[in-house]
């Protein structure tokens, strides 16, 4: 697992999150693939802070964003 650009605190928060939450799943995927938060935030058209919130399960993305998450995770 590459931690490029991810703090250990964030990684721990993602690991502690609900593994069924779409944002947490996306966070794990991005860490594993070394995808920077800024890059994925741009793809979703949201702020980095929103991505951090999703990654830790603190907020749930809208339906259209969840569909994009599922598409990314299945590719």
N, CA, C and O atoms as a CHARMM CRD file, in Angstrom:
* protein
*
  300
    1    1 UNK  N      0.84900  -1.17700   0.00000 PROA 1      0.00000
    2    1 UNK  CA     0.00000   0.00000   0.00000 PROA 1      0.00000
    3    1 UNK  C      0.89400   1.23900   0.00000 PROA 1      0.00000
    4    1 UNK  O      1.73200   1.40700   0.88500 PROA 1      0.00000
    5    2 UNK  N      0.71300   2.08900  -0.97700 PROA 2      0.00000
    6    2 UNK  CA     1.46700   3.33400  -1.08200 PROA 2      0.00000
    7    2 UNK  C      0.75800   4.42900  -0.29700 PROA 2      0.00000
    8    2 UNK  O     -0.45100   4.61500  -0.43300 PROA 2      0.00000
    9    3 UNK  N      1.50300   5.14600   0.51700 PROA 3      0.00000
   10    3 UNK  CA     0.91500   6.22000   1.31400 PROA 3      0.00000
   11    3 UNK  C      1.22200   7.58100   0.70700 PROA 3      0.00000
   12    3 UNK  O      1.08500   8.60000   1.38400 PROA 3      0.00000
   13    4 UNK  N      1.63000   7.61700  -0.53600 PROA 4      0.00000
   14    4 UNK  CA     2.02500   8.85900  -1.18700 PROA 4      0.00000
   15    4 UNK  C      0.99300   9.95600  -0.97300 PROA 4      0.00000
   16    4 UNK  O     -0.11700   9.89500  -1.50300 PROA 4      0.00000
   17    5 UNK  N      1.37200  10.96300  -0.18800 PROA 5      0.00000
   18    5 UNK  CA     0.50100  12.09900   0.03200 PROA 5      0.00000
   19    5 UNK  C     -0.56200  11.90600   1.10000 PROA 5      0.00000
   20    5 UNK  O     -1.34200  12.82500   1.34800 PROA 5      0.00000
   21    6 UNK  N     -0.62100  10.76100   1.73100 PROA 6      0.00000
   22    6 UNK  CA    -1.62300  10.48400   2.75600 PROA 6      0.00000
   23    6 UNK  C     -0.95100  10.41800   4.12300 PROA 6      0.00000
   24    6 UNK  O      0.05200   9.72700   4.29900 PROA 6      0.00000
   25    7 UNK  N     -1.51000  11.13800   5.08400 PROA 7      0.00000
   26    7 UNK  CA    -0.97200  11.09100   6.43900 PROA 7      0.00000
   27    7 UNK  C     -1.37100   9.77800   7.09700 PROA 7      0.00000
   28    7 UNK  O     -2.38400   9.17400   6.74300 PROA 7      0.00000
   29    8 UNK  N     -0.57400   9.34900   8.04700 PROA 8      0.00000
   30    8 UNK  CA    -0.91000   8.12300   8.77100 PROA 8      0.00000
   31    8 UNK  C     -2.22200   8.28700   9.52800 PROA 8      0.00000
   32    8 UNK  O     -2.97400   7.32600   9.69000 PROA 8      0.00000
   33    9 UNK  N     -2.49400   9.49200   9.98700 PROA 9      0.00000
   34    9 UNK  CA    -3.74500   9.76000  10.70000 PROA 9      0.00000
   35    9 UNK  C     -4.95600   9.52400   9.78400 PROA 9      0.00000
   36    9 UNK  O     -5.94800   8.91900  10.19100 PROA 9      0.00000
   37   10 UNK  N     -4.85300  10.01500   8.53800 PROA 10     0.00000
   38   10 UNK  CA    -5.94000   9.80700   7.58600 PROA 10     0.00000
   39   10 UNK  C     -6.07700   8.32900   7.24000 PROA 10     0.00000
   40   10 UNK  O     -7.18700   7.80200   7.17800 PROA 10     0.00000
   41   11 UNK  N     -4.96500   7.67200   7.01900 PROA 11     0.00000
   42   11 UNK  CA    -5.00500   6.24400   6.69000 PROA 11     0.00000
   43   11 UNK  C     -5.66100   5.46100   7.82000 PROA 11     0.00000
   44   11 UNK  O     -6.47600   4.57300   7.57100 PROA 11     0.00000
   45   12 UNK  N     -5.31200   5.78200   9.04700 PROA 12     0.00000
   46   12 UNK  CA    -5.93000   5.10300  10.19200 PROA 12     0.00000
   47   12 UNK  C     -7.43000   5.37400  10.25400 PROA 12     0.00000
   48   12 UNK  O     -8.21300   4.47300  10.55600 PROA 12     0.00000
   49   13 UNK  N     -7.83200   6.60900   9.97000 PROA 13     0.00000
   50   13 UNK  CA    -9.26100   6.96500   9.99300 PROA 13     0.00000
   51   13 UNK  C    -10.02100   6.21000   8.90600 PROA 13     0.00000
   52   13 UNK  O    -11.14900   5.76700   9.12800 PROA 13     0.00000
   53   14 UNK  N     -9.40900   6.06200   7.73700 PROA 14     0.00000
   54   14 UNK  CA   -10.04300   5.31500   6.64600 PROA 14     0.00000
   55   14 UNK  C    -10.16800   3.84300   7.03300 PROA 14     0.00000
   56   14 UNK  O    -11.21100   3.22800   6.81100 PROA 14     0.00000
   57   15 UNK  N     -9.11700   3.28200   7.60700 PROA 15     0.00000
   58   15 UNK  CA    -9.15600   1.88000   8.03300 PROA 15     0.00000
   59   15 UNK  C    -10.22800   1.64600   9.08900 PROA 15     0.00000
   60   15 UNK  O    -10.83700   0.57700   9.12900 PROA 15     0.00000
   61   16 UNK  N    -10.46400   2.64100   9.94700 PROA 16     0.00000
   62   16 UNK  CA   -11.44400   2.51100  11.01800 PROA 16     0.00000
   63   16 UNK  C    -12.87700   2.74100  10.53600 PROA 16     0.00000
   64   16 UNK  O    -13.83400   2.44300  11.25100 PROA 16     0.00000
   65   17 UNK  N    -13.01800   3.26700   9.32800 PROA 17     0.00000
   66   17 UNK  CA   -14.34500   3.56000   8.79100 PROA 17     0.00000
   67   17 UNK  C    -15.11300   2.31300   8.39800 PROA 17     0.00000
   68   17 UNK  O    -14.55300   1.22200   8.29700 PROA 17     0.00000
   69   18 UNK  N    -16.40400   2.49800   8.17900 PROA 18     0.00000
   70   18 UNK  CA   -17.29100   1.41300   7.76900 PROA 18     0.00000
   71   18 UNK  C    -16.86200   0.91600   6.38200 PROA 18     0.00000
   72   18 UNK  O    -16.92200   1.68100   5.41900 PROA 18     0.00000
   73   19 UNK  N    -16.43900  -0.32800   6.26100 PROA 19     0.00000
   74   19 UNK  CA   -15.95700  -0.83700   4.97300 PROA 19     0.00000
   75   19 UNK  C    -17.02500  -0.91000   3.87800 PROA 19     0.00000
   76   19 UNK  O    -16.69600  -1.14200   2.71400 PROA 19     0.00000
   77   20 UNK  N    -18.29400  -0.71700   4.23300 PROA 20     0.00000
   78   20 UNK  CA   -19.36600  -0.72900   3.23300 PROA 20     0.00000
   79   20 UNK  C    -19.69500   0.67300   2.73700 PROA 20     0.00000
   80   20 UNK  O    -20.40100   0.82900   1.74000 PROA 20     0.00000
   81   21 UNK  N    -19.18800   1.69300   3.42400 PROA 21     0.00000
   82   21 UNK  CA   -19.44300   3.08600   3.03700 PROA 21     0.00000
   83   21 UNK  C    -18.71500   3.37400   1.72200 PROA 21     0.00000
   84   21 UNK  O    -17.52300   3.08600   1.61200 PROA 21     0.00000
   85   22 UNK  N    -19.39700   3.92900   0.73200 PROA 22     0.00000
   86   22 UNK  CA   -18.75700   4.15600  -0.57100 PROA 22     0.00000
   87   22 UNK  C    -17.53300   5.07300  -0.49900 PROA 22     0.00000
   88   22 UNK  O    -16.55600   4.86100  -1.21700 PROA 22     0.00000
   89   23 UNK  N    -17.58400   6.07300   0.35100 PROA 23     0.00000
   90   23 UNK  CA   -16.44400   6.98400   0.48300 PROA 23     0.00000
   91   23 UNK  C    -15.23300   6.31000   1.09900 PROA 23     0.00000
   92   23 UNK  O    -14.10000   6.54400   0.67800 PROA 23     0.00000
   93   24 UNK  N    -15.47500   5.47600   2.09500 PROA 24     0.00000
   94   24 UNK  CA   -14.38600   4.73000   2.73600 PROA 24     0.00000
   95   24 UNK  C    -13.76500   3.77000   1.73100 PROA 24     0.00000
   96   24 UNK  O    -12.54300   3.64900   1.64600 PROA 24     0.00000
   97   25 UNK  N    -14.60400   3.10100   0.98400 PROA 25     0.00000
   98   25 UNK  CA   -14.09600   2.17900  -0.04900 PROA 25     0.00000
   99   25 UNK  C    -13.25300   2.93800  -1.07600 PROA 25     0.00000
  100   25 UNK  O    -12.20000   2.46000  -1.49900 PROA 25     0.00000
  101   26 UNK  N    -13.72500   4.12500  -1.47300 PROA 26     0.00000
  102   26 UNK  CA   -12.96900   4.93700  -2.41800 PROA 26     0.00000
  103   26 UNK  C    -11.64300   5.37100  -1.80300 PROA 26     0.00000
  104   26 UNK  O    -10.61600   5.36000  -2.48100 PROA 26     0.00000
  105   27 UNK  N    -11.65500   5.74800  -0.54400 PROA 27     0.00000
  106   27 UNK  CA   -10.42900   6.14400   0.14000 PROA 27     0.00000
  107   27 UNK  C     -9.39900   5.02500   0.13100 PROA 27     0.00000
  108   27 UNK  O     -8.22400   5.25700  -0.15600 PROA 27     0.00000
  109   28 UNK  N     -9.83300   3.82900   0.44200 PROA 28     0.00000
  110   28 UNK  CA    -8.92500   2.67100   0.43200 PROA 28     0.00000
  111   28 UNK  C     -8.37200   2.43500  -0.97000 PROA 28     0.00000
  112   28 UNK  O     -7.19200   2.12600  -1.13500 PROA 28     0.00000
  113   29 UNK  N     -9.22100   2.58000  -1.96700 PROA 29     0.00000
  114   29 UNK  CA    -8.81200   2.39600  -3.36000 PROA 29     0.00000
  115   29 UNK  C     -7.74100   3.43700  -3.74000 PROA 29     0.00000
  116   29 UNK  O     -6.71900   3.10100  -4.33900 PROA 29     0.00000
  117   30 UNK  N     -7.99200   4.67900  -3.38700 PROA 30     0.00000
  118   30 UNK  CA    -7.05800   5.75400  -3.74200 PROA 30     0.00000
  119   30 UNK  C     -5.70800   5.57000  -3.06700 PROA 30     0.00000
  120   30 UNK  O     -4.66900   5.82200  -3.67800 PROA 30     0.00000
  121   31 UNK  N     -5.71500   5.13600  -1.81700 PROA 31     0.00000
  122   31 UNK  CA    -4.45400   4.87600  -1.12300 PROA 31     0.00000
  123   31 UNK  C     -3.71300   3.73000  -1.80900 PROA 31     0.00000
  124   31 UNK  O     -2.51700   3.83400  -2.08100 PROA 31     0.00000
  125   32 UNK  N     -4.41800   2.64700  -2.08400 PROA 32     0.00000
  126   32 UNK  CA    -3.80400   1.47200  -2.70500 PROA 32     0.00000
  127   32 UNK  C     -3.21300   1.79600  -4.07500 PROA 32     0.00000
  128   32 UNK  O     -2.16700   1.26500  -4.45000 PROA 32     0.00000
  129   33 UNK  N     -3.89300   2.67600  -4.82300 PROA 33     0.00000
  130   33 UNK  CA    -3.45100   3.01700  -6.17400 PROA 33     0.00000
  131   33 UNK  C     -2.53500   4.24100  -6.20800 PROA 33     0.00000
  132   33 UNK  O     -2.01100   4.59800  -7.26300 PROA 33     0.00000
  133   34 UNK  N     -2.34300   4.88800  -5.04500 PROA 34     0.00000
  134   34 UNK  CA    -1.49300   6.07700  -4.99400 PROA 34     0.00000
  135   34 UNK  C     -2.10200   7.27800  -5.69600 PROA 34     0.00000
  136   34 UNK  O     -1.37700   8.11100  -6.23900 PROA 34     0.00000
  137   35 UNK  N     -3.42400   7.37800  -5.69000 PROA 35     0.00000
  138   35 UNK  CA    -4.12100   8.48200  -6.35000 PROA 35     0.00000
  139   35 UNK  C     -4.20100   9.65100  -5.37200 PROA 35     0.00000
  140   35 UNK  O     -4.78000   9.50300  -4.29500 PROA 35     0.00000
  141   36 UNK  N     -3.63700  10.80600  -5.71600 PROA 36     0.00000
  142   36 UNK  CA    -3.68000  11.96000  -4.82200 PROA 36     0.00000
  143   36 UNK  C     -5.10400  12.46400  -4.59300 PROA 36     0.00000
  144   36 UNK  O     -5.95200  12.40000  -5.48400 PROA 36     0.00000
  145   37 UNK  N     -5.35000  12.96300  -3.38900 PROA 37     0.00000
  146   37 UNK  CA    -6.66900  13.48200  -3.03600 PROA 37     0.00000
  147   37 UNK  C     -7.07200  14.60300  -3.98900 PROA 37     0.00000
  148   37 UNK  O     -8.22500  14.67200  -4.41500 PROA 37     0.00000
  149   38 UNK  N     -6.13000  15.47800  -4.32200 PROA 38     0.00000
  150   38 UNK  CA    -6.45500  16.60100  -5.21200 PROA 38     0.00000
  151   38 UNK  C     -6.92600  16.10500  -6.57900 PROA 38     0.00000
  152   38 UNK  O     -7.82500  16.69700  -7.17600 PROA 38     0.00000
  153   39 UNK  N     -6.33400  15.03900  -7.06800 PROA 39     0.00000
  154   39 UNK  CA    -6.71500  14.48700  -8.37900 PROA 39     0.00000
  155   39 UNK  C     -8.11900  13.90000  -8.34800 PROA 39     0.00000
  156   39 UNK  O     -8.91500  14.14200  -9.25600 PROA 39     0.00000
  157   40 UNK  N     -8.42500  13.13400  -7.31500 PROA 40     0.00000
  158   40 UNK  CA    -9.74700  12.50600  -7.25100 PROA 40     0.00000
  159   40 UNK  C    -10.81800  13.54900  -6.94600 PROA 40     0.00000
  160   40 UNK  O    -11.94700  13.43500  -7.42500 PROA 40     0.00000
  161   41 UNK  N    -10.47500  14.56200  -6.15500 PROA 41     0.00000
  162   41 UNK  CA   -11.43100  15.64500  -5.85900 PROA 41     0.00000
  163   41 UNK  C    -11.79700  16.38200  -7.14100 PROA 41     0.00000
  164   41 UNK  O    -12.95900  16.72900  -7.35700 PROA 41     0.00000
  165   42 UNK  N    -10.80900  16.61800  -7.98100 PROA 42     0.00000
  166   42 UNK  CA   -11.05000  17.30000  -9.25500 PROA 42     0.00000
  167   42 UNK  C    -11.97000  16.45800 -10.13800 PROA 42     0.00000
  168   42 UNK  O    -12.86900  16.98700 -10.79100 PROA 42     0.00000
  169   43 UNK  N    -11.73900  15.15300 -10.15400 PROA 43     0.00000
  170   43 UNK  CA   -12.56400  14.25000 -10.96600 PROA 43     0.00000
  171   43 UNK  C    -14.02700  14.30200 -10.52500 PROA 43     0.00000
  172   43 UNK  O    -14.93500  14.21200 -11.35100 PROA 43     0.00000
  173   44 UNK  N    -14.24700  14.44700  -9.21900 PROA 44     0.00000
  174   44 UNK  CA   -15.60600  14.48400  -8.67500 PROA 44     0.00000
  175   44 UNK  C    -16.19300  15.88600  -8.63400 PROA 44     0.00000
  176   44 UNK  O    -17.38800  16.05400  -8.39000 PROA 44     0.00000
  177   45 UNK  N    -15.36200  16.89200  -8.87200 PROA 45     0.00000
  178   45 UNK  CA   -15.83700  18.26800  -8.84200 PROA 45     0.00000
  179   45 UNK  C    -16.16400  18.75600  -7.43900 PROA 45     0.00000
  180   45 UNK  O    -17.08100  19.55100  -7.23800 PROA 45     0.00000
  181   46 UNK  N    -15.39200  18.26100  -6.46900 PROA 46     0.00000
  182   46 UNK  CA   -15.58800  18.64900  -5.07000 PROA 46     0.00000
  183   46 UNK  C    -14.25400  19.08800  -4.48100 PROA 46     0.00000
  184   46 UNK  O    -13.21000  18.94600  -5.11900 PROA 46     0.00000
  185   47 UNK  N    -14.29000  19.61900  -3.27100 PROA 47     0.00000
  186   47 UNK  CA   -13.06900  20.05900  -2.60300 PROA 47     0.00000
  187   47 UNK  C    -12.31200  18.87600  -1.99100 PROA 47     0.00000
  188   47 UNK  O    -12.86700  17.79400  -1.80100 PROA 47     0.00000
  189   48 UNK  N    -11.05400  19.10700  -1.69200 PROA 48     0.00000
  190   48 UNK  CA   -10.27500  18.06900  -1.00800 PROA 48     0.00000
  191   48 UNK  C    -10.89600  17.75600   0.35100 PROA 48     0.00000
  192   48 UNK  O    -10.92100  16.60200   0.77700 PROA 48     0.00000
  193   49 UNK  N    -11.39600  18.79300   1.03000 PROA 49     0.00000
  194   49 UNK  CA   -12.01200  18.58100   2.34300 PROA 49     0.00000
  195   49 UNK  C    -13.22600  17.65100   2.23000 PROA 49     0.00000
  196   49 UNK  O    -13.45000  16.80500   3.09500 PROA 49     0.00000
  197   50 UNK  N    -13.99600  17.81400   1.17000 PROA 50     0.00000
  198   50 UNK  CA   -15.13800  16.91100   0.95500 PROA 50     0.00000
  199   50 UNK  C    -14.64700  15.47900   0.77200 PROA 50     0.00000
  200   50 UNK  O    -15.23600  14.54300   1.31300 PROA 50     0.00000
  201   51 UNK  N    -13.57800  15.31100   0.01500 PROA 51     0.00000
  202   51 UNK  CA   -13.03100  13.95900  -0.18700 PROA 51     0.00000
  203   51 UNK  C    -12.59400  13.36300   1.13800 PROA 51     0.00000
  204   51 UNK  O    -12.87200  12.19500   1.40800 PROA 51     0.00000
  205   52 UNK  N    -11.91000  14.14900   1.97900 PROA 52     0.00000
  206   52 UNK  CA   -11.48200  13.64700   3.28400 PROA 52     0.00000
  207   52 UNK  C    -12.69700  13.21600   4.11100 PROA 52     0.00000
  208   52 UNK  O    -12.65600  12.19900   4.80200 PROA 52     0.00000
  209   53 UNK  N    -13.77100  13.99400   4.03300 PROA 53     0.00000
  210   53 UNK  CA   -14.99000  13.66500   4.76800 PROA 53     0.00000
  211   53 UNK  C    -15.58200  12.35200   4.27100 PROA 53     0.00000
  212   53 UNK  O    -15.98200  11.50300   5.06700 PROA 53     0.00000
  213   54 UNK  N    -15.63500  12.19000   2.95300 PROA 54     0.00000
  214   54 UNK  CA   -16.13400  10.93100   2.38700 PROA 54     0.00000
  215   54 UNK  C    -15.23700   9.77500   2.78400 PROA 54     0.00000
  216   54 UNK  O    -15.71800   8.72500   3.21200 PROA 54     0.00000
  217   55 UNK  N    -13.92000   9.96800   2.64100 PROA 55     0.00000
  218   55 UNK  CA   -12.95200   8.90200   2.91900 PROA 55     0.00000
  219   55 UNK  C    -13.08400   8.35200   4.33400 PROA 55     0.00000
  220   55 UNK  O    -12.88000   7.15900   4.55900 PROA 55     0.00000
  221   56 UNK  N    -13.42200   9.20900   5.28000 PROA 56     0.00000
  222   56 UNK  CA   -13.51000   8.77200   6.67300 PROA 56     0.00000
  223   56 UNK  C    -14.92400   8.36400   7.06300 PROA 56     0.00000
  224   56 UNK  O    -15.16100   7.97000   8.20500 PROA 56     0.00000
  225   57 UNK  N    -15.85900   8.45400   6.13400 PROA 57     0.00000
  226   57 UNK  CA   -17.23100   8.07200   6.40300 PROA 57     0.00000
  227   57 UNK  C    -18.02200   9.14300   7.12800 PROA 57     0.00000
  228   57 UNK  O    -19.11900   8.87900   7.62000 PROA 57     0.00000
  229   58 UNK  N    -17.47400  10.35400   7.19800 PROA 58     0.00000
  230   58 UNK  CA   -18.13800  11.44700   7.89400 PROA 58     0.00000
  231   58 UNK  C    -19.27800  12.07000   7.11800 PROA 58     0.00000
  232   58 UNK  O    -20.08500  12.81000   7.68200 PROA 58     0.00000
  233   59 UNK  N    -19.35200  11.78300   5.85300 PROA 59     0.00000
  234   59 UNK  CA   -20.41800  12.30200   5.00600 PROA 59     0.00000
  235   59 UNK  C    -20.67500  11.32000   3.87900 PROA 59     0.00000
  236   59 UNK  O    -19.79500  10.54700   3.50000 PROA 59     0.00000
  237   60 UNK  N    -21.87400  11.35700   3.35600 PROA 60     0.00000
  238   60 UNK  CA   -22.22800  10.43400   2.28200 PROA 60     0.00000
  239   60 UNK  C    -22.39100  11.19500   0.97800 PROA 60     0.00000
  240   60 UNK  O    -23.12800  12.17900   0.91800 PROA 60     0.00000
  241   61 UNK  N    -21.71200  10.74900  -0.06000 PROA 61     0.00000
  242   61 UNK  CA   -21.84400  11.40200  -1.37100 PROA 61     0.00000
  243   61 UNK  C    -23.26700  11.28600  -1.91400 PROA 61     0.00000
  244   61 UNK  O    -24.01900  10.38300  -1.54600 PROA 61     0.00000
  245   62 UNK  N    -23.61600  12.21900  -2.79700 PROA 62     0.00000
  246   62 UNK  CA   -24.91500  12.15100  -3.48600 PROA 62     0.00000
  247   62 UNK  C    -24.93100  10.92700  -4.40400 PROA 62     0.00000
  248   62 UNK  O    -23.89500  10.33700  -4.71000 PROA 62     0.00000
  249   63 UNK  N    -26.13300  10.57300  -4.82600 PROA 63     0.00000
  250   63 UNK  CA   -26.32800   9.37400  -5.64300 PROA 63     0.00000
  251   63 UNK  C    -25.46100   9.37700  -6.90400 PROA 63     0.00000
  252   63 UNK  O    -24.86700   8.35400  -7.24600 PROA 63     0.00000
  253   64 UNK  N    -25.38200  10.52500  -7.60200 PROA 64     0.00000
  254   64 UNK  CA   -24.58600  10.57100  -8.83000 PROA 64     0.00000
  255   64 UNK  C    -23.10100  10.35200  -8.53900 PROA 64     0.00000
  256   64 UNK  O    -22.38200   9.77100  -9.35200 PROA 64     0.00000
  257   65 UNK  N    -22.65200  10.81500  -7.39000 PROA 65     0.00000
  258   65 UNK  CA   -21.24800  10.62800  -7.00600 PROA 65     0.00000
  259   65 UNK  C    -20.99800   9.17600  -6.60400 PROA 65     0.00000
  260   65 UNK  O    -19.93600   8.62300  -6.89100 PROA 65     0.00000
  261   66 UNK  N    -21.96900   8.56400  -5.94300 PROA 66     0.00000
  262   66 UNK  CA   -21.83300   7.15100  -5.57100 PROA 66     0.00000
  263   66 UNK  C    -21.74000   6.29000  -6.82400 PROA 66     0.00000
  264   66 UNK  O    -20.98000   5.32200  -6.86000 PROA 66     0.00000
  265   67 UNK  N    -22.50500   6.63700  -7.84500 PROA 67     0.00000
  266   67 UNK  CA   -22.43600   5.88900  -9.10700 PROA 67     0.00000
  267   67 UNK  C    -21.04600   6.00600  -9.72400 PROA 67     0.00000
  268   67 UNK  O    -20.52400   5.03100 -10.26500 PROA 67     0.00000
  269   68 UNK  N    -20.44400   7.18800  -9.64700 PROA 68     0.00000
  270   68 UNK  CA   -19.08300   7.36700 -10.16900 PROA 68     0.00000
  271   68 UNK  C    -18.07600   6.58900  -9.31900 PROA 68     0.00000
  272   68 UNK  O    -17.13100   6.00800  -9.85300 PROA 68     0.00000
  273   69 UNK  N    -18.27300   6.57600  -8.01100 PROA 69     0.00000
  274   69 UNK  CA   -17.40100   5.78800  -7.12900 PROA 69     0.00000
  275   69 UNK  C    -17.46500   4.32000  -7.52700 PROA 69     0.00000
  276   69 UNK  O    -16.42800   3.67200  -7.66900 PROA 69     0.00000
  277   70 UNK  N    -18.66600   3.79100  -7.70700 PROA 70     0.00000
  278   70 UNK  CA   -18.81700   2.38300  -8.08200 PROA 70     0.00000
  279   70 UNK  C    -18.13200   2.08400  -9.42000 PROA 70     0.00000
  280   70 UNK  O    -17.52300   1.02900  -9.59700 PROA 70     0.00000
  281   71 UNK  N    -18.24300   3.02200 -10.34400 PROA 71     0.00000
  282   71 UNK  CA   -17.59200   2.84600 -11.65000 PROA 71     0.00000
  283   71 UNK  C    -16.07400   2.79600 -11.50400 PROA 71     0.00000
  284   71 UNK  O    -15.41200   1.97300 -12.13500 PROA 71     0.00000
  285   72 UNK  N    -15.52800   3.67500 -10.67400 PROA 72     0.00000
  286   72 UNK  CA   -14.08500   3.71100 -10.44700 PROA 72     0.00000
  287   72 UNK  C    -13.62600   2.43000  -9.75900 PROA 72     0.00000
  288   72 UNK  O    -12.60400   1.85500 -10.13500 PROA 72     0.00000
  289   73 UNK  N    -14.36700   1.98500  -8.76500 PROA 73     0.00000
  290   73 UNK  CA   -13.98200   0.79600  -8.01100 PROA 73     0.00000
  291   73 UNK  C    -14.07500  -0.48000  -8.84600 PROA 73     0.00000
  292   73 UNK  O    -13.36200  -1.44900  -8.58300 PROA 73     0.00000
  293   74 UNK  N    -14.94100  -0.48300  -9.83900 PROA 74     0.00000
  294   74 UNK  CA   -15.10000  -1.69600 -10.65700 PROA 74     0.00000
  295   74 UNK  C    -14.13400  -1.75200 -11.84000 PROA 74     0.00000
  296   74 UNK  O    -14.05100  -2.76800 -12.53000 PROA 74     0.00000
  297   75 UNK  N    -13.40900  -0.66500 -12.07100 PROA 75     0.00000
  298   75 UNK  CA   -12.47200  -0.67800 -13.22100 PROA 75     0.00000
  299   75 UNK  C    -11.09600  -1.13800 -12.83900 PROA 75     0.00000
  300   75 UNK  O    -10.20800  -1.20100 -13.68900 PROA 75     0.00000
